Amino acid sequence: MSTVNCPECEAPIEFAEGTEAGEIIVCPDCGVDLEVTSIEPAAVQLAPMEQEDWGE
């Protein structure tokens, strides 16, 4: 199982079995959304913020 540190709060995060690159995971400590950018070596980055579409 791979472990990375949250880029926001530095908390250790373990990838669940079957995690794939491109998935969005949530930091269990600070709750920020993270995008898995690589499995080997394990790497994450802050997930891009989605723009709200208010029906316009």
PyMOL Python script that loads the backbone (N, CA, C, O; Angstrom):
from pymol import cmd

cmd.read_pdbstr("""\
ATOM      1  N   MET A   1       0.853  -1.189   0.000  1.00  0.00           N
ATOM      2  CA  MET A   1       0.000   0.000   0.000  1.00  0.00           C
ATOM      3  C   MET A   1       0.889   1.239   0.000  1.00  0.00           C
ATOM      4  O   MET A   1       1.869   1.290   0.744  1.00  0.00           O
ATOM      5  N   SER A   2       0.569   2.229  -0.813  1.00  0.00           N
ATOM      6  CA  SER A   2       1.371   3.433  -0.942  1.00  0.00           C
ATOM      7  C   SER A   2       0.882   4.520   0.016  1.00  0.00           C
ATOM      8  O   SER A   2      -0.311   4.626   0.301  1.00  0.00           O
ATOM      9  N   THR A   3       1.825   5.321   0.503  1.00  0.00           N
ATOM     10  CA  THR A   3       1.495   6.423   1.397  1.00  0.00           C
ATOM     11  C   THR A   3       2.111   7.707   0.856  1.00  0.00           C
ATOM     12  O   THR A   3       3.252   7.713   0.393  1.00  0.00           O
ATOM     13  N   VAL A   4       1.348   8.791   0.919  1.00  0.00           N
ATOM     14  CA  VAL A   4       1.834  10.123   0.530  1.00  0.00           C
ATOM     15  C   VAL A   4       1.447  11.097   1.630  1.00  0.00           C
ATOM     16  O   VAL A   4       0.641  10.772   2.502  1.00  0.00           O
ATOM     17  N   ASN A   5       2.024  12.294   1.588  1.00  0.00           N
ATOM     18  CA  ASN A   5       1.632  13.349   2.520  1.00  0.00           C
ATOM     19  C   ASN A   5       0.740  14.334   1.800  1.00  0.00           C
ATOM     20  O   ASN A   5       0.996  14.691   0.650  1.00  0.00           O
ATOM     21  N   CYS A   6      -0.301  14.770   2.471  1.00  0.00           N
ATOM     22  CA  CYS A   6      -1.220  15.766   1.923  1.00  0.00           C
ATOM     23  C   CYS A   6      -0.450  17.055   1.637  1.00  0.00           C
ATOM     24  O   CYS A   6       0.258  17.548   2.515  1.00  0.00           O
ATOM     25  N   PRO A   7      -0.571  17.612   0.425  1.00  0.00           N
ATOM     26  CA  PRO A   7       0.132  18.864   0.125  1.00  0.00           C
ATOM     27  C   PRO A   7      -0.436  20.067   0.878  1.00  0.00           C
ATOM     28  O   PRO A   7       0.205  21.117   0.932  1.00  0.00           O
ATOM     29  N   GLU A   8      -1.612  19.930   1.450  1.00  0.00           N
ATOM     30  CA  GLU A   8      -2.255  21.033   2.179  1.00  0.00           C
ATOM     31  C   GLU A   8      -1.876  21.025   3.656  1.00  0.00           C
ATOM     32  O   GLU A   8      -1.492  22.058   4.204  1.00  0.00           O
ATOM     33  N   CYS A   9      -1.982  19.853   4.308  1.00  0.00           N
ATOM     34  CA  CYS A   9      -1.772  19.795   5.757  1.00  0.00           C
ATOM     35  C   CYS A   9      -0.646  18.851   6.186  1.00  0.00           C
ATOM     36  O   CYS A   9      -0.344  18.741   7.375  1.00  0.00           O
ATOM     37  N   GLU A  10      -0.027  18.173   5.221  1.00  0.00           N
ATOM     38  CA  GLU A  10       1.092  17.252   5.463  1.00  0.00           C
ATOM     39  C   GLU A  10       0.701  15.964   6.193  1.00  0.00           C
ATOM     40  O   GLU A  10       1.582  15.228   6.638  1.00  0.00           O
ATOM     41  N   ALA A  11      -0.589  15.676   6.325  1.00  0.00           N
ATOM     42  CA  ALA A  11      -1.017  14.432   6.966  1.00  0.00           C
ATOM     43  C   ALA A  11      -0.700  13.254   6.058  1.00  0.00           C
ATOM     44  O   ALA A  11      -0.832  13.368   4.840  1.00  0.00           O
ATOM     45  N   PRO A  12      -0.283  12.124   6.623  1.00  0.00           N
ATOM     46  CA  PRO A  12      -0.039  10.939   5.789  1.00  0.00           C
ATOM     47  C   PRO A  12      -1.361  10.361   5.290  1.00  0.00           C
ATOM     48  O   PRO A  12      -2.336  10.269   6.037  1.00  0.00           O
ATOM     49  N   ILE A  13      -1.378   9.974   4.020  1.00  0.00           N
ATOM     50  CA  ILE A  13      -2.569   9.395   3.399  1.00  0.00           C
ATOM     51  C   ILE A  13      -2.167   8.083   2.751  1.00  0.00           C
ATOM     52  O   ILE A  13      -1.218   8.037   1.967  1.00  0.00           O
ATOM     53  N   GLU A  14      -2.887   7.014   3.077  1.00  0.00           N
ATOM     54  CA  GLU A  14      -2.643   5.718   2.447  1.00  0.00           C
ATOM     55  C   GLU A  14      -3.625   5.527   1.311  1.00  0.00           C
ATOM     56  O   GLU A  14      -4.824   5.756   1.471  1.00  0.00           O
ATOM     57  N   PHE A  15      -3.114   5.105   0.157  1.00  0.00           N
ATOM     58  CA  PHE A  15      -3.989   4.768  -0.963  1.00  0.00           C
ATOM     59  C   PHE A  15      -4.699   3.462  -0.650  1.00  0.00           C
ATOM     60  O   PHE A  15      -4.073   2.504  -0.198  1.00  0.00           O
ATOM     61  N   ALA A  16      -6.003   3.423  -0.889  1.00  0.00           N
ATOM     62  CA  ALA A  16      -6.759   2.182  -0.747  1.00  0.00           C
ATOM     63  C   ALA A  16      -6.341   1.236  -1.871  1.00  0.00           C
ATOM     64  O   ALA A  16      -5.902   1.678  -2.933  1.00  0.00           O
ATOM     65  N   GLU A  17      -6.479  -0.045  -1.634  1.00  0.00           N
ATOM     66  CA  GLU A  17      -6.156  -1.022  -2.674  1.00  0.00           C
ATOM     67  C   GLU A  17      -7.042  -0.775  -3.889  1.00  0.00           C
ATOM     68  O   GLU A  17      -8.254  -0.599  -3.756  1.00  0.00           O
ATOM     69  N   GLY A  18      -6.440  -0.764  -5.061  1.00  0.00           N
ATOM     70  CA  GLY A  18      -7.193  -0.533  -6.280  1.00  0.00           C
ATOM     71  C   GLY A  18      -7.261   0.930  -6.692  1.00  0.00           C
ATOM     72  O   GLY A  18      -7.884   1.252  -7.704  1.00  0.00           O
ATOM     73  N   THR A  19      -6.627   1.835  -5.922  1.00  0.00           N
ATOM     74  CA  THR A  19      -6.597   3.244  -6.297  1.00  0.00           C
ATOM     75  C   THR A  19      -5.843   3.400  -7.609  1.00  0.00           C
ATOM     76  O   THR A  19      -4.800   2.778  -7.806  1.00  0.00           O
ATOM     77  N   GLU A  20      -6.365   4.226  -8.504  1.00  0.00           N
ATOM     78  CA  GLU A  20      -5.745   4.426  -9.803  1.00  0.00           C
ATOM     79  C   GLU A  20      -5.425   5.893 -10.025  1.00  0.00           C
ATOM     80  O   GLU A  20      -6.051   6.767  -9.425  1.00  0.00           O
ATOM     81  N   ALA A  21      -4.460   6.165 -10.880  1.00  0.00           N
ATOM     82  CA  ALA A  21      -4.115   7.544 -11.248  1.00  0.00           C
ATOM     83  C   ALA A  21      -5.346   8.208 -11.856  1.00  0.00           C
ATOM     84  O   ALA A  21      -6.081   7.582 -12.621  1.00  0.00           O
ATOM     85  N   GLY A  22      -5.567   9.458 -11.521  1.00  0.00           N
ATOM     86  CA  GLY A  22      -6.720  10.198 -12.015  1.00  0.00           C
ATOM     87  C   GLY A  22      -7.883  10.218 -11.045  1.00  0.00           C
ATOM     88  O   GLY A  22      -8.809  11.013 -11.204  1.00  0.00           O
ATOM     89  N   GLU A  23      -7.850   9.343 -10.030  1.00  0.00           N
ATOM     90  CA  GLU A  23      -8.932   9.325  -9.038  1.00  0.00           C
ATOM     91  C   GLU A  23      -8.838  10.535  -8.122  1.00  0.00           C
ATOM     92  O   GLU A  23      -7.757  11.081  -7.900  1.00  0.00           O
ATOM     93  N   ILE A  24      -9.972  10.940  -7.599  1.00  0.00           N
ATOM     94  CA  ILE A  24     -10.026  12.001  -6.596  1.00  0.00           C
ATOM     95  C   ILE A  24     -10.221  11.334  -5.238  1.00  0.00           C
ATOM     96  O   ILE A  24     -11.144  10.542  -5.047  1.00  0.00           O
ATOM     97  N   ILE A  25      -9.329  11.671  -4.292  1.00  0.00           N
ATOM     98  CA  ILE A  25      -9.447  11.160  -2.930  1.00  0.00           C
ATOM     99  C   ILE A  25      -9.564  12.358  -2.000  1.00  0.00           C
ATOM    100  O   ILE A  25      -9.276  13.487  -2.400  1.00  0.00           O
ATOM    101  N   VAL A  26      -9.983  12.120  -0.768  1.00  0.00           N
ATOM    102  CA  VAL A  26     -10.164  13.197   0.203  1.00  0.00           C
ATOM    103  C   VAL A  26      -9.204  12.974   1.359  1.00  0.00           C
ATOM    104  O   VAL A  26      -9.096  11.866   1.885  1.00  0.00           O
ATOM    105  N   CYS A  27      -8.507  14.035   1.752  1.00  0.00           N
ATOM    106  CA  CYS A  27      -7.612  13.943   2.910  1.00  0.00           C
ATOM    107  C   CYS A  27      -8.460  13.715   4.156  1.00  0.00           C
ATOM    108  O   CYS A  27      -9.391  14.478   4.415  1.00  0.00           O
ATOM    109  N   PRO A  28      -8.153  12.676   4.931  1.00  0.00           N
ATOM    110  CA  PRO A  28      -8.957  12.404   6.130  1.00  0.00           C
ATOM    111  C   PRO A  28      -8.767  13.447   7.233  1.00  0.00           C
ATOM    112  O   PRO A  28      -9.605  13.545   8.130  1.00  0.00           O
ATOM    113  N   ASP A  29      -7.683  14.227   7.185  1.00  0.00           N
ATOM    114  CA  ASP A  29      -7.441  15.228   8.223  1.00  0.00           C
ATOM    115  C   ASP A  29      -8.076  16.575   7.901  1.00  0.00           C
ATOM    116  O   ASP A  29      -8.842  17.109   8.703  1.00  0.00           O
ATOM    117  N   CYS A  30      -7.755  17.138   6.707  1.00  0.00           N
ATOM    118  CA  CYS A  30      -8.244  18.491   6.412  1.00  0.00           C
ATOM    119  C   CYS A  30      -9.419  18.509   5.440  1.00  0.00           C
ATOM    120  O   CYS A  30     -10.062  19.547   5.282  1.00  0.00           O
ATOM    121  N   GLY A  31      -9.718  17.377   4.779  1.00  0.00           N
ATOM    122  CA  GLY A  31     -10.896  17.283   3.930  1.00  0.00           C
ATOM    123  C   GLY A  31     -10.725  17.830   2.524  1.00  0.00           C
ATOM    124  O   GLY A  31     -11.697  17.895   1.771  1.00  0.00           O
ATOM    125  N   VAL A  32      -9.506  18.227   2.148  1.00  0.00           N
ATOM    126  CA  VAL A  32      -9.276  18.764   0.814  1.00  0.00           C
ATOM    127  C   VAL A  32      -9.347  17.632  -0.225  1.00  0.00           C
ATOM    128  O   VAL A  32      -8.955  16.499   0.052  1.00  0.00           O
ATOM    129  N   ASP A  33      -9.852  17.959  -1.422  1.00  0.00           N
ATOM    130  CA  ASP A  33      -9.889  16.984  -2.514  1.00  0.00           C
ATOM    131  C   ASP A  33      -8.523  16.916  -3.174  1.00  0.00           C
ATOM    132  O   ASP A  33      -7.927  17.946  -3.491  1.00  0.00           O
ATOM    133  N   LEU A  34      -8.029  15.703  -3.381  1.00  0.00           N
ATOM    134  CA  LEU A  34      -6.726  15.483  -3.991  1.00  0.00           C
ATOM    135  C   LEU A  34      -6.864  14.586  -5.205  1.00  0.00           C
ATOM    136  O   LEU A  34      -7.646  13.636  -5.194  1.00  0.00           O
ATOM    137  N   GLU A  35      -6.111  14.883  -6.249  1.00  0.00           N
ATOM    138  CA  GLU A  35      -6.089  14.039  -7.433  1.00  0.00           C
ATOM    139  C   GLU A  35      -4.847  13.162  -7.369  1.00  0.00           C
ATOM    140  O   GLU A  35      -3.736  13.653  -7.169  1.00  0.00           O
ATOM    141  N   VAL A  36      -5.045  11.853  -7.542  1.00  0.00           N
ATOM    142  CA  VAL A  36      -3.922  10.921  -7.589  1.00  0.00           C
ATOM    143  C   VAL A  36      -3.257  11.088  -8.952  1.00  0.00           C
ATOM    144  O   VAL A  36      -3.869  10.812  -9.984  1.00  0.00           O
ATOM    145  N   THR A  37      -1.999  11.541  -8.953  1.00  0.00           N
ATOM    146  CA  THR A  37      -1.298  11.760 -10.215  1.00  0.00           C
ATOM    147  C   THR A  37      -0.408  10.600 -10.593  1.00  0.00           C
ATOM    148  O   THR A  37      -0.058  10.446 -11.763  1.00  0.00           O
ATOM    149  N   SER A  38      -0.030   9.771  -9.615  1.00  0.00           N
ATOM    150  CA  SER A  38       0.831   8.630  -9.881  1.00  0.00           C
ATOM    151  C   SER A  38       0.682   7.613  -8.759  1.00  0.00           C
ATOM    152  O   SER A  38       0.483   7.974  -7.599  1.00  0.00           O
ATOM    153  N   ILE A  39       0.781   6.334  -9.120  1.00  0.00           N
ATOM    154  CA  ILE A  39       0.719   5.266  -8.116  1.00  0.00           C
ATOM    155  C   ILE A  39       2.133   4.837  -7.715  1.00  0.00           C
ATOM    156  O   ILE A  39       2.423   4.698  -6.527  1.00  0.00           O
ATOM    157  N   GLU A  40       2.997   4.630  -8.680  1.00  0.00           N
ATOM    158  CA  GLU A  40       4.400   4.267  -8.431  1.00  0.00           C
ATOM    159  C   GLU A  40       5.299   5.229  -9.155  1.00  0.00           C
ATOM    160  O   GLU A  40       5.413   5.101 -10.374  1.00  0.00           O
ATOM    161  N   PRO A  41       5.943   6.175  -8.528  1.00  0.00           N
ATOM    162  CA  PRO A  41       5.846   6.442  -7.088  1.00  0.00           C
ATOM    163  C   PRO A  41       4.528   7.136  -6.743  1.00  0.00           C
ATOM    164  O   PRO A  41       3.930   7.805  -7.586  1.00  0.00           O
ATOM    165  N   ALA A  42       4.094   6.973  -5.523  1.00  0.00           N
ATOM    166  CA  ALA A  42       2.833   7.564  -5.075  1.00  0.00           C
ATOM    167  C   ALA A  42       2.935   9.085  -5.085  1.00  0.00           C
ATOM    168  O   ALA A  42       3.883   9.653  -4.544  1.00  0.00           O
ATOM    169  N   ALA A  43       1.954   9.741  -5.704  1.00  0.00           N
ATOM    170  CA  ALA A  43       1.944  11.212  -5.758  1.00  0.00           C
ATOM    171  C   ALA A  43       0.517  11.715  -5.885  1.00  0.00           C
ATOM    172  O   ALA A  43      -0.320  11.105  -6.550  1.00  0.00           O
ATOM    173  N   VAL A  44       0.260  12.844  -5.232  1.00  0.00           N
ATOM    174  CA  VAL A  44      -1.045  13.508  -5.327  1.00  0.00           C
ATOM    175  C   VAL A  44      -0.821  15.003  -5.508  1.00  0.00           C
ATOM    176  O   VAL A  44       0.252  15.526  -5.208  1.00  0.00           O
ATOM    177  N   GLN A  45      -1.851  15.678  -6.004  1.00  0.00           N
ATOM    178  CA  GLN A  45      -1.848  17.140  -6.083  1.00  0.00           C
ATOM    179  C   GLN A  45      -3.239  17.618  -5.744  1.00  0.00           C
ATOM    180  O   GLN A  45      -4.197  16.846  -5.778  1.00  0.00           O
ATOM    181  N   LEU A  46      -3.350  18.898  -5.414  1.00  0.00           N
ATOM    182  CA  LEU A  46      -4.671  19.451  -5.131  1.00  0.00           C
ATOM    183  C   LEU A  46      -5.545  19.275  -6.362  1.00  0.00           C
ATOM    184  O   LEU A  46      -5.124  19.590  -7.475  1.00  0.00           O
ATOM    185  N   ALA A  47      -6.743  18.779  -6.170  1.00  0.00           N
ATOM    186  CA  ALA A  47      -7.663  18.559  -7.286  1.00  0.00           C
ATOM    187  C   ALA A  47      -8.109  19.895  -7.851  1.00  0.00           C
ATOM    188  O   ALA A  47      -8.313  20.847  -7.098  1.00  0.00           O
ATOM    189  N   PRO A  48      -8.262  19.979  -9.169  1.00  0.00           N
ATOM    190  CA  PRO A  48      -8.748  21.233  -9.750  1.00  0.00           C
ATOM    191  C   PRO A  48     -10.154  21.538  -9.257  1.00  0.00           C
ATOM    192  O   PRO A  48     -10.989  20.641  -9.139  1.00  0.00           O
ATOM    193  N   MET A  49     -10.407  22.794  -8.974  1.00  0.00           N
ATOM    194  CA  MET A  49     -11.732  23.204  -8.508  1.00  0.00           C
ATOM    195  C   MET A  49     -12.684  23.207  -9.690  1.00  0.00           C
ATOM    196  O   MET A  49     -12.372  23.741 -10.754  1.00  0.00           O
ATOM    197  N   GLU A  50     -13.847  22.605  -9.493  1.00  0.00           N
ATOM    198  CA  GLU A  50     -14.848  22.600 -10.553  1.00  0.00           C
ATOM    199  C   GLU A  50     -15.658  23.876 -10.463  1.00  0.00           C
ATOM    200  O   GLU A  50     -16.044  24.308  -9.377  1.00  0.00           O
ATOM    201  N   GLN A  51     -15.908  24.468 -11.602  1.00  0.00           N
ATOM    202  CA  GLN A  51     -16.712  25.678 -11.634  1.00  0.00           C
ATOM    203  C   GLN A  51     -18.186  25.301 -11.555  1.00  0.00           C
ATOM    204  O   GLN A  51     -18.643  24.392 -12.249  1.00  0.00           O
ATOM    205  N   GLU A  52     -18.914  25.997 -10.714  1.00  0.00           N
ATOM    206  CA  GLU A  52     -20.347  25.731 -10.588  1.00  0.00           C
ATOM    207  C   GLU A  52     -21.073  26.258 -11.815  1.00  0.00           C
ATOM    208  O   GLU A  52     -20.810  27.368 -12.279  1.00  0.00           O
ATOM    209  N   ASP A  53     -21.980  25.458 -12.329  1.00  0.00           N
ATOM    210  CA  ASP A  53     -22.812  25.877 -13.446  1.00  0.00           C
ATOM    211  C   ASP A  53     -24.215  26.094 -12.889  1.00  0.00           C
ATOM    212  O   ASP A  53     -24.952  25.139 -12.643  1.00  0.00           O
ATOM    213  N   TRP A  54     -24.566  27.336 -12.698  1.00  0.00           N
ATOM    214  CA  TRP A  54     -25.849  27.669 -12.084  1.00  0.00           C
ATOM    215  C   TRP A  54     -26.961  27.762 -13.123  1.00  0.00           C
ATOM    216  O   TRP A  54     -27.879  28.570 -12.988  1.00  0.00           O
ATOM    217  N   GLY A  55     -26.874  26.930 -14.162  1.00  0.00           N
ATOM    218  CA  GLY A  55     -27.939  26.884 -15.151  1.00  0.00           C
ATOM    219  C   GLY A  55     -27.853  28.002 -16.170  1.00  0.00           C
ATOM    220  O   GLY A  55     -28.826  28.291 -16.867  1.00  0.00           O
ATOM    221  N   GLU A  56     -26.700  28.624 -16.259  1.00  0.00           N
ATOM    222  CA  GLU A  56     -26.553  29.730 -17.212  1.00  0.00           C
ATOM    223  C   GLU A  56     -26.072  29.233 -18.547  1.00  0.00           C
ATOM    224  O   GLU A  56     -25.891  30.024 -19.472  1.00  0.00           O
TER     225      GLU A  56
END
""", "prot")
cmd.dss("prot")
cmd.show_as("cartoon", "prot")
cmd.util.cbc("prot")
cmd.orient("prot")
